[in-house]
Amino acid sequence: MSLSPEVSHMNGPQLSELPDDSEQLRPYISRLRGALRAGELSAVGSLSSGFLLRFLRARDFNTELSLKLLLNYQRWRRESPEISSCLSPSSVLGLLNTSYHAVLPQRDGTGSRVLIYRIGQWNPKDWSAFQVFRVSLMTSEIISRENETQRQGVKAIFDLAGWSLSHALQINPSLARKISSVLSDSFPLKVRGIHLVNEPMFFRPVFAMLRPFLPDKIKQRIHMHGSDFQDSLSGFFSSHVLPPEYGGHGPGITQVCQGWTNHLLQSENLLQQIAAHPTGDVTATPDDPGSGLGTVCFSLDLQMRHWTVLSFLF
């Protein structure tokens, strides 16, 4: 397909700034849709333009890279049902209520969404690594629907205070590979930076397990700040963005965690629809009665706990 002159001279970031209904985006959507029909997803002819645009924006409108990302996303959903088929915030409400995770209300200076994960709030006796990882996926599904996030991507702060051997034992090579896959090339989000604070020395073996699966561009965006992190972290984030616990002047961490927990709970039905949909291409609809997915989540979690124990024994 040839692009018109007024389209061909625009680069990816410029195209990303255009609204979804822009005529200039249609050739790129058509090209990606045509590639899907000719390839692995030939049976899926009803993917919406908005859904395809997430993948195009995530790869700066490079059709080949967008196609690869979309196929990886679909493949990952099929091959990891223990995680992808359960996206119920209420099923992990106890974990969310510990102030484990937040998306900050203010974007950083580049427009990126800023996510915080507080590993010490996760008690491995109560929550498996699969359940914890699902929290990240729920957030990713929600924010990937935001046009500004599609354009500017995300940055994550992992607070590793309280990291222990019991946490490390939850991360086996199979899960490490899946986490790395989603971080690198299986989800329509641009990862602009990963910041680790309060990381203990014995976290490094787990990071060494993750590192080989990460592409070079992600490795270059990982920053380790240690326990004296406030000055170095301020070099990446404005003070009005960060909570006081991380050297900023924004709302406190407990408040922002509760705010994001409430947002996830309000998105429960949408997330359940995404989990149940063959492709994940779901248009937001008014709240409907619960679908009973929480029971499915509970059953899957019991199976995965049993699988995790066996993986360490053998």
Residue pairs with C-beta under 8 A, 6 or more apart in sequence:
1 27
1 30
1 31
1 34
3 27
3 28
4 27
6 24
7 24
7 27
7 28
10 24
11 60
12 59
12 60
12 61
12 62
13 60
13 151
15 24
15 25
15 28
15 56
15 60
15 61
16 57
16 60
16 61
16 150
16 151
17 151
18 24
18 25
19 147
20 49
20 50
20 53
20 147
25 53
25 56
28 56
28 61
28 63
29 49
29 52
29 53
29 56
31 63
32 52
32 55
32 56
32 63
32 66
32 67
32 70
33 47
33 52
35 63
35 67
36 42
36 44
36 47
36 67
36 70
37 45
39 67
39 71
40 71
40 74
41 47
41 70
41 71
41 74
41 279
44 278
44 279
46 281
47 279
47 281
48 281
48 283
50 283
51 279
51 280
51 281
52 66
52 70
53 150
54 144
54 145
54 150
54 188
55 66
55 67
55 69
55 70
55 73
55 188
56 63
56 66
57 150
57 151
57 188
58 66
58 69
58 150
58 188
58 189
58 190
59 65
59 66
59 69
68 185
69 185
69 186
69 188
70 188
72 181
72 185
72 186
73 186
73 187
73 188
73 280
74 279
74 280
75 186
76 84
76 178
76 181
76 182
76 186
77 84
77 279
77 280
80 178
81 300
82 130
82 300
82 303
82 304
82 307
83 130
83 133
83 134
83 137
83 178
84 137
84 275
85 275
85 276
85 296
85 300
86 134
86 275
86 293
86 296
86 297
86 300
86 301
87 134
87 137
87 138
87 141
87 271
87 272
87 274
87 275
87 293
88 268
88 271
88 272
88 275
88 293
88 294
88 297
89 96
89 138
89 261
89 264
89 265
89 267
89 268
89 271
90 265
90 268
90 294
91 131
91 293
91 294
91 297
91 298
91 301
92 127
92 131
92 132
92 134
92 135
93 261
93 265
94 126
94 127
95 121
95 122
95 126
95 127
95 131
95 132
95 135
96 135
96 257
96 261
96 264
97 261
98 121
98 122
98 123
99 118
99 121
99 253
99 254
99 257
99 258
100 117
100 118
100 121
100 122
100 132
100 135
100 257
101 115
101 116
101 117
101 118
101 135
101 136
101 139
101 257
101 260
101 261
102 115
102 116
102 253
102 256
102 257
102 259
102 260
103 113
103 114
103 115
103 116
103 139
103 143
103 256
103 260
103 263
104 113
104 114
104 115
104 116
104 241
104 242
104 243
104 250
104 256
105 250
105 251
105 256
105 259
106 114
106 240
106 241
106 250
107 113
107 114
107 148
107 152
107 241
108 114
108 155
108 236
108 237
108 238
108 241
109 237
109 238
109 241
110 152
110 192
111 148
111 151
111 152
112 149
112 152
112 153
112 154
112 155
112 192
112 193
113 143
113 146
113 149
113 152
113 153
113 154
113 155
114 154
114 155
114 156
114 157
114 237
114 241
114 242
115 139
115 154
115 155
115 156
115 157
116 156
116 157
116 159
116 243
116 246
116 253
116 256
116 257
117 136
117 156
117 157
117 158
117 159
118 159
118 161
118 253
118 257
119 158
119 159
119 160
119 161
119 162
119 163
119 167
120 159
120 160
120 161
120 162
120 163
121 162
122 132
122 167
124 166
124 167
124 169
124 170
125 166
128 170
128 301
128 304
128 305
128 308
129 170
129 171
129 175
129 308
130 175
130 301
130 304
130 308
131 301
132 170
133 175
133 178
133 179
136 182
137 182
138 264
138 267
138 271
139 260
139 264
140 182
140 187
140 189
141 271
141 274
141 280
142 263
142 264
142 267
142 270
142 271
143 149
143 154
143 189
144 150
144 187
144 188
144 189
145 284
149 189
150 188
150 189
152 190
152 192
153 189
153 190
153 191
153 192
154 189
154 190
154 191
154 192
155 191
155 192
155 193
155 194
155 195
155 236
155 237
156 191
156 193
156 194
156 195
157 195
157 197
157 233
157 246
158 194
158 195
158 196
158 197
159 197
159 198
159 246
160 196
160 197
160 198
160 199
160 200
160 203
161 197
161 198
163 198
163 199
163 200
163 202
163 203
165 202
168 202
168 203
168 205
168 206
169 312
170 308
171 179
171 206
171 209
172 308
172 311
172 312
173 209
174 311
176 206
176 209
176 210
176 213
177 213
179 210
180 210
180 213
180 214
181 213
183 191
183 194
183 214
183 218
184 191
184 213
184 214
184 215
184 218
185 215
191 218
191 221
192 221
193 221
193 222
193 223
193 236
194 218
194 221
194 222
194 223
195 222
195 223
195 225
195 233
195 236
196 203
196 222
196 223
196 224
196 225
197 225
197 226
197 227
197 229
197 233
197 246
198 226
198 227
198 229
199 224
199 225
199 226
211 219
214 222
223 232
223 236
225 232
225 233
229 246
229 247
230 246
230 247
231 247
233 242
233 246
233 247
234 242
234 247
234 248
237 246
237 248
238 248
239 247
239 248
239 249
239 250
240 248
240 249
240 250
241 248
241 250
242 248
242 249
242 250
243 250
243 251
243 252
243 253
243 256
244 250
244 252
244 253
245 252
245 253
246 253
250 256
251 259
264 271
268 290
269 285
269 287
269 288
269 290
269 291
270 282
270 284
270 285
272 290
272 291
272 293
273 282
273 285
274 280
274 282
275 293
276 291
276 293
